[in-house]
Amino acid sequence: MVVTKKTHPLQEGKSMKVAKKLLVGVSLVSAVGLLAACGNSSKSSNGGKTKEIEFFSQKKEMQPTLQKIIKDFEKENPDIKVKFTNVPDAGKVLKTRIASGDTPDVVNVYPQNADFQEWAKAGVFEDLTGKDYLKNLKEGAAETYAINDKIYSIPLTNNAWGFFYNADKFKELGLEVPKTWDDFEKLVATIKDKGETPFALALTQADSWTLNGYHQLAWATVAGGFKAANDELVRSPKDGIKTSSEVFQQVTKELDLLHGNGQKNATGATYDDAIATFAKGDALIFPNGIWALPAIQNQHPKFEVRTFAYPGVKEGQELTVGAADLALSVSNKSKNKEAANKFMKYMTTKAAMQKYYDVDGSPTSVTAVDTKGKFEETKGVTQYVFTDKQIVWLQKEWTSEEKFWHATVNYVNSQKPDQLANDLNTFFNTMKK
């Protein structure tokens, strides 16, 4: 910032010296005021100083709701200004900022991911263990993501993955939700026999993440859960993923169910295209996370939307996968930790999270939120959240995940088991000793 002062003619002699002293005094006062103005505090309407904190969000679809929550918080806390940051490619932007030492005061970050775990161990985030607002969460919610018995994040909502389906069309055609994998294969065959398209898919590299849940759940249901799946993938020997393995063969069989069973343009379709296909009724099943519900509803489907979990090999072995979705951490270098923690505490209240839940519908750990009779659309999946029927995303024990997504779509499009095994070994070998 540059300060421009008007100069005035000064008298010679003694009056000149007095004027110079006055000018020095004024300059010092101006400099102090300038530094305050350039900092993160300013005067509030009540005469005190306003502290500014930055809230970095990765929930693009929830921006309007979060802005309303922030506005309400600022009304209750006029001495705190929240700068809301929600940028394209937020994950990469956040990594860059943290690497450069520019961590936002409050960060929406995913505690199940390897990068978060490394950041927490490196002291990037404040230790929240013992904070009074943790009592506002369901027992064990925050502890699930503890690192060395310390809590660095508050998980406010939990995502889950499964299958959206057109309930009206299912009823019309006499179709039933599958209870086993064999049931699912028969369901897909029946849908095709009746002249309908089974799946709305996005089989491009750019949107390969949309089938991450499908592939992970294939490994988990076949192998026998989170640990067993990662035993096969990341804890097996180098090049240990073999096409001869019975687990591998069943997994590829389950991936094969998608091949040729999507809409005509599936191999070039985006996430938005797949949503539109499903919402228009052009395909009866949409594999994705419950986070997709608002986007589906924005298309105003003319049918009842419902969900079911990923079927297991046997009845009763169905699973969903998910983890913390809206989870918040505080920068250890924040200059306004007290204000940041006030915001964190507010986000664990009904006043904040009821607004969020009523739009997003993701299961919440905030105990005060009223969820009764709401979001029946996703109940087929969310009923398993916070139970042993939900596993945490397998990448909790990986160092990255994008190449796994790419391998998934490559296989669904090509159906080459040798290539899938090679892609998976190449990906996981880097994590093995």
C-alpha positions as CSV (number, residue, x, y, z in Angstrom):
1,M,0.0,0.0,0.0
2,V,1.2,3.5,-0.8
3,V,0.4,6.6,1.3
4,T,0.3,9.9,-0.6
5,K,0.5,13.1,1.5
6,K,-0.1,16.6,0.4
7,T,2.9,18.9,1.1
8,H,2.5,22.5,2.3
9,P,5.0,25.4,2.2
10,L,6.8,25.7,5.5
11,Q,8.2,28.8,7.1
12,E,11.9,29.2,7.4
13,G,13.9,29.0,10.6
14,K,12.3,27.7,13.9
15,S,8.9,27.2,12.3
16,M,10.6,24.8,9.8
17,K,12.0,22.7,12.5
18,V,8.7,22.5,14.4
19,A,6.9,21.5,11.2
20,K,9.5,18.8,10.5
21,K,9.0,17.3,13.9
22,L,5.2,17.4,13.4
23,L,5.6,15.7,10.0
24,V,7.7,12.9,11.5
25,G,5.1,12.4,14.2
26,V,2.2,12.3,11.7
27,S,4.2,9.8,9.5
28,L,4.7,7.5,12.4
29,V,1.0,7.5,13.3
30,S,0.1,7.0,9.7
31,A,2.5,4.1,9.4
32,V,1.0,2.3,12.4
33,G,-2.5,2.8,11.0
34,L,-1.4,1.5,7.6
35,L,0.0,-1.7,9.1
36,A,-3.2,-2.3,11.0
37,A,-5.3,-1.7,7.8
38,C,-3.1,-4.1,5.9
39,G,-3.4,-6.8,8.5
40,N,-6.3,-9.2,9.1
41,S,-8.1,-7.0,11.7
42,S,-10.2,-3.9,11.3
43,K,-12.7,-2.0,13.4
44,S,-16.1,-3.5,13.7
45,S,-19.4,-1.7,14.1
46,N,-19.3,-2.2,17.8
47,G,-16.0,-0.4,18.2
48,G,-13.9,-3.5,18.6
49,K,-11.5,-5.2,16.1
50,T,-12.8,-7.6,13.5
51,K,-10.7,-10.7,13.0
52,E,-10.7,-12.3,9.6
53,I,-10.4,-16.0,9.1
54,E,-10.3,-17.9,5.8
55,F,-12.6,-20.9,5.3
56,F,-11.3,-23.1,2.4
57,S,-14.0,-25.4,1.1
58,Q,-13.9,-28.3,-1.4
59,K,-17.7,-28.6,-1.5
60,K,-18.5,-26.8,-4.7
61,E,-22.1,-28.0,-4.8
62,M,-22.8,-26.8,-1.3
63,Q,-21.4,-23.2,-1.8
64,P,-24.8,-21.4,-1.5
65,T,-25.7,-23.2,1.7
66,L,-22.2,-22.7,3.3
67,Q,-22.5,-19.0,2.5
68,K,-25.8,-18.8,4.3
69,I,-24.2,-20.6,7.3
70,I,-21.3,-18.2,7.3
71,K,-23.6,-15.2,7.2
72,D,-25.5,-16.5,10.2
73,F,-22.2,-17.1,12.1
74,E,-21.1,-13.5,11.3
75,K,-24.3,-12.1,12.7
76,E,-23.7,-14.0,16.0
77,N,-20.0,-13.0,16.0
78,P,-19.8,-9.5,14.6
79,D,-16.1,-9.4,15.6
80,I,-15.2,-12.2,13.1
81,K,-15.3,-12.0,9.3
82,V,-15.1,-15.2,7.4
83,K,-13.5,-15.1,4.0
84,F,-15.0,-18.0,2.0
85,T,-12.8,-19.6,-0.6
86,N,-14.2,-22.1,-3.1
87,V,-12.1,-22.5,-6.2
88,P,-11.9,-24.8,-9.2
89,D,-9.6,-27.8,-8.8
90,A,-9.7,-27.1,-5.0
91,G,-7.7,-30.2,-4.1
92,K,-4.7,-29.3,-6.2
93,V,-4.9,-25.6,-5.1
94,L,-4.9,-26.7,-1.4
95,K,-1.9,-28.9,-1.9
96,T,0.0,-26.0,-3.5
97,R,-0.9,-23.6,-0.7
98,I,0.0,-26.0,2.1
99,A,3.3,-26.8,0.4
100,S,4.1,-23.1,0.3
101,G,3.1,-22.6,3.9
102,D,-0.1,-20.7,3.1
103,T,-2.6,-23.0,4.9
104,P,-6.1,-21.4,5.3
105,D,-7.3,-20.9,8.8
106,V,-10.1,-23.4,8.5
107,V,-9.8,-26.1,5.9
108,N,-12.3,-28.6,4.5
109,V,-10.0,-31.6,4.0
110,Y,-10.5,-35.3,3.8
111,P,-9.0,-37.0,6.9
112,Q,-9.1,-40.5,5.3
113,N,-6.7,-39.5,2.6
114,A,-2.9,-40.1,2.8
115,D,-2.1,-36.4,2.2
116,F,-4.1,-35.3,5.2
117,Q,-2.3,-37.9,7.4
118,E,1.1,-36.7,6.2
119,W,0.1,-33.0,6.8
120,A,-1.2,-33.8,10.3
121,K,2.0,-35.7,11.2
122,A,4.0,-32.7,9.9
123,G,2.2,-30.3,12.2
124,V,0.2,-28.5,9.5
125,F,-3.0,-28.7,11.6
126,E,-3.9,-27.9,15.2
127,D,-4.4,-30.7,17.6
128,L,-8.1,-30.6,18.4
129,T,-8.0,-33.3,21.1
130,G,-10.1,-32.3,24.1
131,K,-11.9,-29.4,22.4
132,D,-15.4,-29.0,24.0
133,Y,-17.2,-29.0,20.6
134,L,-16.2,-32.6,20.0
135,K,-19.0,-33.5,22.5
136,N,-21.5,-32.3,19.9
137,L,-20.5,-35.2,17.6
138,K,-21.5,-38.9,17.7
139,E,-19.2,-41.0,19.8
140,G,-16.1,-42.1,18.0
141,A,-16.8,-40.0,14.9
142,A,-13.7,-37.9,15.2
143,E,-11.6,-40.7,16.8
144,T,-12.0,-42.8,13.6
145,Y,-9.5,-40.5,11.9
146,A,-7.2,-39.9,14.9
147,I,-3.5,-40.0,14.1
148,N,-1.2,-41.2,16.9
149,D,-4.3,-40.8,19.2
150,K,-4.7,-37.2,18.4
151,I,-7.6,-35.5,16.6
152,Y,-6.8,-33.1,13.8
153,S,-10.2,-33.0,12.1
154,I,-13.9,-32.8,12.9
155,P,-15.9,-35.0,10.4
156,L,-19.3,-33.3,10.2
157,T,-20.8,-35.4,7.4
158,N,-20.1,-38.8,5.9
159,N,-20.4,-39.8,2.3
160,A,-21.5,-43.2,1.0
161,W,-21.4,-44.9,-2.3
162,G,-24.1,-47.1,-4.0
163,F,-26.6,-47.2,-6.8
164,F,-29.4,-44.8,-7.5
165,Y,-32.3,-46.3,-9.3
166,N,-35.6,-45.4,-11.0
167,A,-38.1,-46.7,-8.5
168,D,-41.1,-46.1,-10.7
169,K,-39.6,-48.0,-13.6
170,F,-38.6,-50.8,-11.3
171,K,-42.2,-51.1,-10.1
172,E,-43.6,-50.9,-13.6
173,L,-41.3,-53.7,-14.9
174,G,-41.6,-55.8,-11.8
175,L,-37.9,-55.4,-10.8
176,E,-36.5,-55.9,-7.3
177,V,-33.4,-54.5,-5.6
178,P,-30.7,-57.2,-5.7
179,K,-29.7,-58.9,-2.5
180,T,-26.7,-60.8,-3.9
181,W,-24.3,-60.4,-6.8
182,D,-26.1,-63.1,-8.8
183,D,-29.4,-61.2,-8.3
184,F,-27.6,-58.1,-9.7
185,E,-26.5,-59.9,-12.8
186,K,-30.0,-61.2,-13.4
187,L,-31.5,-57.7,-12.8
188,V,-29.2,-56.2,-15.5
189,A,-30.1,-58.9,-18.0
190,T,-33.8,-58.5,-17.3
191,I,-33.6,-54.7,-17.8
192,K,-31.9,-55.2,-21.2
193,D,-34.5,-57.9,-22.1
194,K,-37.2,-55.4,-21.5
195,G,-35.7,-52.9,-23.9
196,E,-34.2,-50.5,-21.3
197,T,-30.7,-49.3,-20.6
198,P,-29.3,-50.6,-17.3
199,F,-26.6,-48.0,-16.4
200,A,-25.9,-44.3,-16.7
201,L,-22.1,-44.1,-16.9
202,A,-19.2,-41.7,-17.4
203,L,-16.4,-43.9,-18.8
204,T,-13.9,-41.1,-19.5
205,Q,-10.5,-40.7,-17.9
206,A,-11.5,-37.2,-16.6
207,D,-14.5,-38.6,-14.7
208,S,-13.1,-42.1,-13.9
209,W,-13.4,-41.2,-10.2
210,T,-17.2,-41.9,-10.6
211,L,-16.5,-45.6,-10.5
212,N,-14.0,-45.6,-7.7
213,G,-16.6,-46.8,-5.3
214,Y,-17.7,-49.6,-7.6
215,H,-14.2,-51.0,-8.0
216,Q,-13.3,-50.6,-4.3
217,L,-16.5,-52.4,-3.2
218,A,-15.8,-55.2,-5.7
219,W,-12.6,-55.9,-3.9
220,A,-14.0,-55.5,-0.5
221,T,-17.1,-57.7,-0.9
222,V,-15.2,-60.4,-2.7
223,A,-12.1,-60.4,-0.4
224,G,-14.0,-59.9,2.8
225,G,-13.8,-56.3,3.9
226,F,-11.5,-53.3,4.2
227,K,-8.4,-55.1,5.6
228,A,-8.8,-58.2,3.3
229,A,-9.1,-55.9,0.2
230,N,-6.0,-54.0,1.0
231,D,-4.2,-57.2,1.9
232,E,-4.8,-58.2,-1.8
233,L,-3.9,-54.8,-3.2
234,V,-1.4,-52.9,-1.2
235,R,0.0,-55.5,1.3
236,S,0.6,-58.2,-1.2
237,P,4.2,-58.7,-2.6
238,K,5.3,-56.6,-5.6
239,D,3.6,-57.8,-8.7
240,G,1.4,-59.8,-6.4
241,I,-1.9,-59.1,-8.1
242,K,-2.4,-62.1,-10.4
243,T,-5.0,-62.8,-13.0
244,S,-5.0,-66.4,-11.8
245,S,-6.3,-65.3,-8.3
246,E,-9.9,-66.3,-7.6
247,V,-10.4,-62.9,-6.0
248,F,-9.1,-61.1,-9.0
249,Q,-11.3,-63.1,-11.3
250,Q,-14.4,-62.4,-9.4
251,V,-13.6,-58.7,-9.2
252,T,-13.2,-58.5,-13.0
253,K,-16.4,-60.4,-13.4
254,E,-18.2,-57.8,-11.4
255,L,-16.5,-55.0,-13.4
256,D,-17.7,-56.8,-16.6
257,L,-21.3,-56.1,-15.6
258,L,-20.7,-52.4,-16.7
259,H,-19.3,-53.2,-20.1
260,G,-21.8,-52.7,-22.9
261,N,-24.6,-52.0,-20.4
262,G,-24.4,-48.2,-20.3
263,Q,-26.0,-45.6,-22.5
264,K,-24.8,-45.3,-26.1
265,N,-22.3,-42.5,-25.5
266,A,-21.0,-43.8,-22.2
267,T,-17.3,-44.0,-23.3
268,G,-17.4,-40.2,-24.0
269,A,-19.8,-39.1,-21.4
270,T,-19.0,-36.8,-18.5
271,Y,-20.3,-37.0,-14.9
272,D,-22.9,-34.4,-15.8
273,D,-23.9,-36.4,-18.9
274,A,-24.5,-39.5,-16.8
275,I,-26.6,-37.6,-14.3
276,A,-28.7,-36.1,-17.2
277,T,-29.1,-39.6,-18.7
278,F,-30.4,-41.0,-15.4
279,A,-32.6,-38.1,-14.5
280,K,-34.3,-38.2,-17.9
281,G,-35.1,-41.9,-17.4
282,D,-32.9,-43.0,-20.3
283,A,-31.1,-45.4,-17.9
284,L,-32.5,-47.1,-14.8
285,I,-29.4,-47.3,-12.5
286,F,-26.8,-44.6,-11.8
287,P,-23.7,-45.9,-9.8
288,N,-22.4,-43.1,-7.7
289,G,-22.1,-41.5,-4.2
290,I,-25.0,-40.0,-2.4
291,W,-23.4,-36.6,-3.0
292,A,-24.9,-36.8,-6.5
293,L,-28.5,-36.5,-5.2
294,P,-28.7,-32.6,-5.3
295,A,-27.4,-32.7,-8.9
296,I,-30.0,-35.4,-9.9
297,Q,-32.8,-33.4,-8.2
298,N,-31.7,-30.2,-10.1
299,Q,-32.7,-32.1,-13.3
300,H,-36.2,-32.5,-11.9
301,P,-36.7,-36.2,-12.6
302,K,-40.3,-37.3,-13.1
303,F,-39.9,-40.5,-11.1
304,E,-39.1,-41.5,-7.5
305,V,-35.4,-41.8,-6.9
306,R,-34.1,-44.5,-4.5
307,T,-30.8,-46.3,-3.7
308,F,-29.4,-49.7,-2.9
309,A,-26.0,-50.7,-1.6
310,Y,-23.4,-52.8,-3.4
311,P,-24.5,-56.4,-3.3
312,G,-22.2,-59.0,-1.7
313,V,-21.6,-62.5,-3.0
314,K,-24.1,-63.8,-0.5
315,E,-27.2,-62.2,1.0
316,G,-26.4,-60.0,4.0
317,Q,-22.9,-59.2,2.7
318,E,-23.8,-55.9,1.0
319,L,-21.5,-53.0,1.7
320,T,-21.1,-49.3,1.1
321,V,-17.9,-47.3,1.1
322,G,-17.4,-43.8,2.3
323,A,-15.8,-41.5,4.8
324,A,-15.8,-38.0,6.1
325,D,-17.1,-35.6,3.5
326,L,-17.5,-32.2,5.2
327,A,-14.6,-32.4,7.6
328,L,-12.8,-29.3,9.0
329,S,-9.3,-28.7,10.4
330,V,-7.6,-25.6,11.8
331,S,-4.2,-24.4,10.5
332,N,-1.5,-24.6,13.2
333,K,-0.1,-21.3,11.9
334,S,-3.4,-19.4,12.0
335,K,-3.0,-16.0,13.5
336,N,-6.6,-16.2,14.7
337,K,-7.0,-19.6,16.2
338,E,-9.5,-18.5,18.8
339,A,-11.8,-17.1,16.0
340,A,-11.2,-20.2,13.9
341,N,-12.2,-22.5,16.8
342,K,-15.3,-20.4,17.4
343,F,-16.3,-21.1,13.8
344,M,-15.5,-24.8,14.2
345,K,-17.7,-24.9,17.3
346,Y,-20.5,-23.2,15.4
347,M,-20.3,-25.8,12.7
348,T,-21.0,-28.6,15.2
349,T,-24.3,-27.0,16.2
350,K,-27.8,-27.6,14.9
351,A,-28.1,-24.0,13.8
352,A,-25.4,-24.7,11.2
353,M,-25.7,-28.3,10.3
354,Q,-29.5,-28.5,10.1
355,K,-29.2,-26.1,7.1
356,Y,-26.5,-28.2,5.6
357,Y,-28.2,-31.6,6.1
358,D,-31.5,-30.4,4.8
359,V,-29.8,-29.6,1.4
360,D,-27.0,-32.2,1.2
361,G,-28.6,-35.2,3.0
362,S,-25.4,-36.9,3.9
363,P,-25.4,-38.7,7.2
364,T,-24.1,-36.3,9.9
365,S,-22.2,-36.9,13.1
366,V,-23.8,-33.8,14.7
367,T,-26.2,-35.3,17.2
368,A,-28.5,-32.3,17.4
369,V,-29.5,-32.5,13.7
370,D,-33.1,-33.8,13.0
371,T,-32.8,-36.5,10.4
372,K,-36.1,-38.4,11.0
373,G,-38.1,-39.1,7.9
374,K,-35.8,-37.1,5.6
375,F,-33.9,-38.1,2.4
376,E,-35.7,-41.4,1.8
377,E,-34.0,-41.3,-1.6
378,T,-30.7,-42.3,-0.2
379,K,-31.8,-44.4,2.7
380,G,-31.0,-47.6,0.9
381,V,-27.4,-46.7,1.3
382,T,-27.2,-44.3,4.3
383,Q,-28.8,-46.9,6.6
384,Y,-25.4,-48.6,6.6
385,V,-23.4,-45.5,7.5
386,F,-21.8,-45.7,11.0
387,T,-22.3,-49.5,11.0
388,D,-20.1,-52.4,10.1
389,K,-21.7,-52.4,6.6
390,Q,-19.7,-49.4,5.6
391,I,-16.0,-49.5,5.0
392,V,-13.7,-46.4,4.8
393,W,-12.3,-45.7,1.4
394,L,-9.5,-48.1,0.7
395,Q,-7.1,-45.2,-0.2
396,K,-6.9,-44.5,3.5
397,E,-3.9,-46.9,3.3
398,W,-2.6,-45.8,-0.1
399,T,-0.4,-42.9,-1.1
400,S,-2.5,-41.8,-4.1
401,E,-5.6,-43.0,-5.9
402,E,-6.0,-41.4,-9.4
403,K,-4.3,-44.2,-11.3
404,F,-6.6,-46.7,-9.7
405,W,-9.6,-44.7,-11.1
406,H,-7.9,-44.8,-14.5
407,A,-7.3,-48.5,-14.4
408,T,-10.9,-49.1,-13.6
409,V,-12.3,-47.2,-16.6
410,N,-9.6,-48.7,-18.9
411,Y,-10.7,-52.2,-17.9
412,V,-14.4,-51.5,-18.2
413,N,-13.8,-50.2,-21.7
414,S,-11.4,-52.8,-22.9
415,Q,-12.0,-55.9,-20.7
416,K,-8.4,-56.9,-20.7
417,P,-7.6,-58.7,-17.4
418,D,-3.8,-58.8,-18.1
419,Q,-3.8,-55.1,-18.6
420,L,-5.7,-54.4,-15.4
421,A,-3.4,-56.6,-13.4
422,N,-0.4,-54.8,-14.9
423,D,-2.0,-51.4,-14.2
424,L,-2.8,-52.3,-10.6
425,N,0.7,-53.8,-10.0
426,T,2.4,-50.7,-11.5
427,F,0.2,-48.5,-9.2
428,F,0.6,-50.4,-6.0
429,N,4.3,-51.5,-6.4
430,T,5.3,-47.9,-5.6
431,M,3.7,-48.3,-2.2
432,K,5.4,-51.6,-1.4
433,K,8.8,-52.3,0.0
